[in-house]
Amino acid sequence: MNHPISPQQLLTAISEVVRNHPNKKLAVYVHIPFCSSKCHFCDWVTDIPVRRLRSGPEGRASYVDALCDQIRFYGPQLTRFGYRPKVMYWGGGTPTRLAPEEMRAIRAALDDSFDFSDLVQWTVETTPNDLDAEKLAAMREIGVDRVSVGVQSLNPYQLRKAGRAHSREQALAAFPLLRQAGITNFNVDLISSFPGEDQESFRRTVEDILALDPPHVSVYPYRATPKTVMAMQLDREFLEAHQQHDMVATYEMAMEMLGQAGYHEYCHGYWVRDAAHEDHDGNFKYDLEGDKIGFGSGAESIIGHHLLWSENTKYEEYLDDPRTFSMAHRFTLDDPERLTAPVGGALMTREGVDFARFHRLTGVSFADLRATPYFTRWFQVLEECGARFLESDTNFRMDPTVIHKAYITHLAHSTANGLAPQRA
């Protein structure tokens, strides 16, 4: 099934798969496609008009209503199947664009639909300019215990060039504000090798972030995704991209700085200082232990051996019928490219692909999948980019000493070959 099917047909298909699953852990993702600006590098909202992206409460009301309807329809069904959320993540867009009353309405819909007694972590994404004491108080009130802050850079010139709406000063002020609100578990997002930003500038950003003592830091090598403003500026030679070896060197500089500061990279680009947080962060993003349900336009789900998606480009259709996913695909060996994201995401971790978990999540044997022409070539491409694979009786993983080099090298060629491992 690669097309919309009725919600009841979908639930029937899922129930037949999950009825005997021993593991009913669930990751819940809530997508909020609103921002204060349209960043020049971001590939999450490329097809959303700026006017809609920057909607105020009146413009957002129909989306919040549709989102709550979708949650209240699928949540009770998944609860009856035995699912219990372990982690929840609100992303976007910028979820903190929502007013406190909108956050409370969505939380009420979730509470009406799920049993959250097993929840161990609830993360909400934000930008520094969308944080204030009132919103933080509302987030604490409804149960948020972790915040991911999109800083990207502390270079004022680079922030303007990237289309960010916040300033260096707002970014630095965000973390005392979080701690004052009682949120001590937070992540800082950074992007290395922005076009035009030299290594010394990024080194100063990392130094300043480390001085704030965050528990978690994410470092993403810049990716020139088609349709984004920055990618088009590169195509037109208004900007100049970094050479591959410079991107590797900049990332390795960040690796060294973070390692010396006591951080551990449990997944490519994801650094944690306290090992107690590692399981929660890794489990949500890449671990193939449990299913995930995504609510909202643009959200992706993997549940009951199905890949489900509500496309951003069909936003109006989502408002009209939030219960019907625009794409429902049952994983099979006939369409192996649909499994690129979960395999690629797992390979970014130190554990890699656990065979038993992979089969439970997808219904597909990893041994059979890797033998398909698509994945045979995909792994060859990764090896050409410097990857080395290690295999045991239980898992297939990439040599952790070369993950960053292979990923960045592959990133530099991904636009041409279309085989880059995307973040799950």
C-alpha positions in Angstrom: 0.0 0.0 0.0 1.6 3.3 -1.2 -1.6 5.3 -1.2 -4.2 6.6 1.2 -6.3 4.0 2.8 -9.2 4.4 5.1 -8.4 4.8 8.8 -10.3 1.6 9.7 -8.5 -0.4 7.0 -5.2 0.9 8.3 -6.0 0.0 11.9 -7.1 -3.5 10.9 -3.8 -4.0 9.1 -1.8 -2.8 12.0 -3.8 -4.8 14.6 -3.1 -8.0 12.7 0.7 -7.3 13.0 1.0 -6.0 16.6 -1.5 -8.3 18.3 1.4 -10.6 19.4 4.2 -8.1 19.7 5.9 -8.5 23.1 7.2 -5.0 23.0 4.6 -2.3 23.1 6.9 0.7 23.8 5.9 3.7 21.7 7.6 7.0 20.7 5.1 9.8 20.1 6.0 12.6 17.8 3.9 15.8 17.4 4.6 18.0 14.5 4.1 21.8 14.7 4.8 23.4 11.3 5.0 27.0 12.4 8.1 29.3 12.8 9.0 32.9 13.3 11.1 32.8 10.1 12.0 30.5 7.2 15.6 29.5 7.7 17.7 29.4 4.6 19.1 25.9 5.4 16.1 24.1 6.8 14.6 21.2 4.8 11.6 20.5 7.0 9.3 23.3 5.8 10.6 24.0 2.3 7.2 23.7 0.7 5.3 25.8 3.3 4.6 29.4 2.3 6.1 31.9 4.7 2.6 33.5 5.4 1.3 30.1 6.6 4.5 29.3 8.4 4.3 32.5 10.5 0.6 32.1 11.3 -0.7 33.6 14.5 -3.3 31.9 16.9 -6.2 32.5 14.5 -4.3 31.0 11.5 -3.1 28.1 13.7 -6.6 27.2 15.2 -7.7 24.9 12.4 -4.4 23.0 12.5 -4.5 22.6 16.3 -8.1 21.3 16.0 -7.1 18.8 13.3 -4.1 17.7 15.3 -6.2 17.1 18.4 -8.8 15.2 16.3 -6.1 12.9 14.9 -4.6 12.3 18.3 -8.1 11.5 19.8 -8.8 9.1 16.9 -5.6 7.0 16.8 -4.4 7.3 20.4 -7.2 5.3 22.0 -6.9 2.6 19.3 -3.1 2.3 19.9 -3.7 2.2 23.7 -6.2 -0.7 23.2 -3.5 -2.5 21.1 -1.4 -2.3 24.3 1.0 0.6 23.4 2.4 2.8 26.1 4.4 5.9 25.2 8.0 5.8 26.5 9.2 9.1 25.0 7.5 12.1 23.4 8.9 14.7 21.1 7.3 17.9 19.8 9.2 19.1 16.7 8.6 21.3 13.7 8.8 24.0 12.8 9.0 25.5 16.2 6.5 24.1 18.8 7.1 27.0 21.1 5.4 29.3 18.5 2.2 27.9 20.1 0.6 29.9 22.8 0.2 28.3 26.3 -3.5 27.6 25.7 -2.7 25.8 22.5 -0.1 23.7 24.2 -2.6 22.8 26.9 -5.2 21.8 24.3 -2.9 19.4 22.6 -1.8 18.0 26.0 -5.4 17.4 26.9 -6.0 15.5 23.7 -3.0 13.4 24.4 -4.1 12.7 28.0 -7.5 11.7 26.7 -5.9 9.2 24.3 -2.8 7.6 25.9 -1.6 6.1 29.2 1.6 8.1 30.0 2.5 6.3 33.1 5.6 4.8 31.4 6.8 8.1 29.9 10.4 8.8 30.8 11.1 11.9 28.6 9.2 14.7 26.9 11.2 17.0 24.7 10.0 20.2 23.0 12.0 22.0 20.3 12.4 25.8 20.5 14.4 28.7 19.1 15.9 31.2 21.5 13.6 34.0 20.3 10.5 32.0 21.1 11.3 31.3 24.8 9.9 33.4 27.6 9.0 32.8 31.2 5.2 32.4 30.5 5.7 29.7 27.9 8.3 27.9 30.0 5.9 28.0 33.0 3.1 26.5 30.8 5.5 23.8 29.5 6.5 22.8 33.0 2.8 22.8 34.0 1.9 20.3 31.3 4.9 18.1 32.0 7.7 19.0 29.5 11.0 17.9 31.1 13.5 18.5 28.2 14.0 21.3 25.7 16.0 21.2 22.5 17.2 24.7 21.5 18.1 25.5 17.9 21.1 27.8 18.2 23.0 26.6 15.1 25.7 29.3 15.5 26.7 32.2 17.8 28.3 34.2 15.0 25.9 37.2 14.4 26.8 37.4 10.7 26.2 33.7 10.2 22.9 33.8 12.0 21.7 36.6 9.6 23.1 34.7 6.6 21.2 31.5 7.7 17.9 33.4 8.1 17.7 32.8 11.8 15.3 35.1 13.8 17.3 35.1 17.0 20.5 36.9 18.0 23.6 35.7 19.7 22.5 37.5 22.9 19.1 35.7 22.8 20.8 32.4 22.4 23.1 32.9 25.4 20.2 34.1 27.5 18.0 31.1 26.8 19.9 28.7 29.0 19.7 30.6 32.3 16.0 31.1 31.5 15.6 27.3 31.1 17.3 26.6 34.4 15.3 29.2 36.2 12.2 27.5 35.0 13.4 24.2 36.4 14.3 22.6 33.1 17.9 21.3 33.6 17.9 18.7 30.8 18.3 20.4 27.5 20.0 20.1 24.1 21.8 22.6 22.0 21.7 22.2 18.2 24.7 23.4 16.2 25.5 23.2 12.5 29.1 22.8 11.4 30.6 23.9 8.1 28.0 26.5 7.1 29.0 27.9 3.7 31.2 30.9 4.4 31.8 30.1 8.1 35.4 29.3 8.8 36.6 26.8 11.3 37.8 29.4 13.8 34.3 30.9 13.9 32.7 27.5 14.7 35.4 26.8 17.3 34.4 30.0 19.1 30.7 28.9 19.0 31.5 25.5 20.5 33.7 27.1 23.2 30.9 29.5 24.2 28.3 26.7 24.2 30.6 24.5 26.4 30.9 27.4 28.9 27.1 27.1 29.4 27.6 23.5 30.5 24.6 21.9 28.6 23.9 18.3 29.3 23.5 17.4 25.6 24.9 18.9 22.3 24.0 18.0 18.7 26.4 18.9 15.9 25.0 18.5 12.4 27.4 18.9 9.4 25.7 21.2 6.9 23.6 19.5 4.2 22.7 21.4 1.0 19.1 20.2 0.6 17.4 21.1 -2.7 14.8 23.9 -2.6 16.3 25.6 0.4 17.5 29.1 0.0 21.1 28.3 1.0 21.3 25.4 -1.5 20.1 27.7 -4.3 22.7 30.3 -3.3 25.3 27.7 -3.6 24.0 26.6 -7.0 24.2 30.3 -8.2 27.6 30.7 -6.7 26.5 33.4 -4.3 28.0 31.2 -1.6 30.9 28.8 -1.7 30.6 25.3 -0.1 33.3 23.9 2.1 35.5 21.1 0.6 34.9 17.7 2.1 38.2 17.5 3.9 37.5 20.9 5.6 34.1 19.6 6.7 35.7 16.5 8.2 38.4 18.7 9.9 35.8 21.0 11.4 33.7 18.1 12.8 36.8 16.4 14.2 37.7 19.7 15.9 34.2 19.7 17.6 34.7 16.0 18.5 37.9 16.8 20.2 36.5 19.8 22.1 33.4 17.9 23.3 35.4 14.8 24.2 37.8 16.9 26.3 34.9 18.5 28.0 33.6 15.1 29.1 30.9 14.4 26.5 30.3 11.0 24.9 29.1 10.6 21.3 26.5 7.8 21.4 25.3 8.5 17.9 26.9 10.5 15.1 26.3 14.1 15.9 24.7 13.5 19.3 26.8 14.2 22.4 25.7 13.6 26.0 27.6 14.5 29.2 25.6 12.3 31.6 25.3 8.6 30.6 21.9 8.5 32.4 20.4 10.6 29.5 21.9 8.4 26.7 19.3 5.7 26.7 16.4 8.1 26.4 17.9 10.2 23.7 19.2 7.3 21.6 16.0 5.2 22.1 13.8 7.9 20.6 15.9 8.9 17.7 17.4 5.7 16.3 16.8 2.7 18.4 14.7 0.1 16.6 13.2 -1.1 19.9 9.7 0.3 19.6 7.3 1.8 17.1 6.7 5.5 16.7 3.5 7.4 15.9 3.7 10.8 14.3 0.8 13.3 14.5 0.5 16.3 12.3 1.1 17.4 8.7 4.5 16.3 7.7 4.9 13.7 10.5 6.2 10.2 9.8 5.2 7.0 11.6 6.5 3.4 11.7 4.0 1.2 13.3 2.7 -2.3 12.7 5.3 -2.9 9.9 3.9 0.2 8.1 5.5 3.5 7.1 2.9 6.2 7.4 3.3 9.8 6.3 1.2 13.0 6.1 3.0 15.2 3.6 3.7 18.8 4.2 2.6 19.7 0.7 -0.9 18.3 1.5 -1.4 20.6 4.5 -4.9 21.6 3.4 -5.9 18.0 2.9 -4.6 17.3 6.4 -6.9 20.0 7.8 -9.9 18.5 5.9 -9.1 14.9 6.9 -6.4 14.5 9.6 -7.3 10.8 10.2 -6.2 9.6 6.7 -2.5 9.4 6.1 -1.5 10.5 2.6 0.8 7.5 2.3 0.6 4.1 3.9 3.3 1.6 2.9 3.7 -1.9 4.2 7.5 -2.7 4.3 8.5 -5.3 1.8 11.5 -6.4 -0.1 9.8 -5.2 -3.3 10.3 -1.5 -2.2 13.5 -1.6 -0.2 14.3 2.1 -0.5 11.5 2.8 2.0 13.8 1.3 4.6 16.7 3.7 3.9 15.9 6.0 6.8 15.6 3.5 9.6 18.7 1.6 8.4 20.7 4.8 7.9 19.7 6.1 11.3 20.6 2.9 13.0 24.0 2.8 11.4 24.8 6.3 12.9 24.6 4.7 16.3 27.3 2.6 18.0 25.1 -0.4 18.2 24.0 -0.3 14.5 21.2 -2.5 13.3 20.0 -5.1 15.8 18.7 -8.0 13.6 15.9 -9.0 16.0 14.7 -5.5 16.6 14.8 -4.7 12.9 12.6 -7.7 12.1 10.2 -6.9 14.8 9.8 -3.3 13.7 9.6 -3.8 10.0 8.7 -7.5 9.4 11.6 -7.7 7.0 14.8 -9.8 7.5 17.9 -7.6 7.4 19.9 -10.4 5.8 17.3 -10.4 2.9 17.2 -6.6 2.7 20.9 -6.2 2.4 20.9 -8.7 -0.5 18.6 -6.6 -2.6 20.2 -4.7 -5.5 19.3 -1.3 -3.9 21.0 -2.0 -0.5 23.9 -3.9 -2.1 24.7 -0.7 -4.0 23.9 1.5 -1.1 26.4 -0.2 1.2 29.0 -0.2 -1.7 28.5 3.6 -1.9 29.1 3.9 1.9 32.2 1.8 1.6 33.5 4.0 -1.2 32.9 6.9 1.2 35.1 5.3 3.8 32.7 3.2 5.8 33.8 -0.1 7.4 31.2 -2.5 8.5 31.4 -4.9 11.5 29.0 -7.8 11.9 28.1 -10.2 14.6 25.4 -12.9 15.1 23.1 -10.2 16.4 23.9 -6.9 14.7 25.4 -5.0 11.8 27.2 -1.7 12.5 29.6 0.7 11.2 33.1 1.0 12.6 32.6 3.9 15.1 36.0 5.4 14.3 35.0 6.2 10.7 31.3 7.1 11.0 31.8 10.8 10.8 34.2 10.6 7.8 31.9 8.3 5.9 28.8 10.3 6.7 30.3 13.6 5.7 31.9 12.2 2.5 28.5 10.6 1.6 26.8 13.9 2.4 28.9 15.7 -0.1 27.7 13.3 -2.9 24.2 12.6 -1.7 22.4 15.1 -3.9 23.8 13.4 -7.0 23.2 9.7 -6.0 20.1 10.1 -3.8 21.4 7.4 -1.4 22.3 9.5 1.7 21.3 8.0 5.0 18.7 10.4 6.3 18.0 11.1 10.0 15.2 9.0 11.2 
